Amino acid sequence: MDIAEISMSLSQNQLMSAVGTAMLGKTLDLVEGQGQALAESMSMNTPSLESLVYPTSGTMIDVRV
């Protein structure tokens, strides 16, 4: 190998590394956004499974003395 070939090979390796790093950064940003959306959707006030099965459960209190 001569110096020109080594120089081109190193340059291509640097370019591929830079592209890979940029792609990884974009992927991490995307996954972070999806994680935040998932966390927000889980924290919404959704009815529990029990309230879907028994819709009147817990709506009234019987108090007798």
C-alpha positions, 0 to 999 in steps of 0.5 A: 500500500502506498501513502495515497491509498492509506490516506484515502482509507483513513479518510473513508473510515473517518467519514463512516465513523462520523455518519454512524455517530450522527445516525446514532444521535438521531436514533437516540433522539427518536427513542427518547421522544418515543419514551416520553410519549409512552410515559405521558400516555401511561400517566393519563387518567384512564379508567381501571379494568375493574371500573370497566367491568363493574361501572357502578362499583365505588360510586356509592357508599352505604352507611348504616348505624 
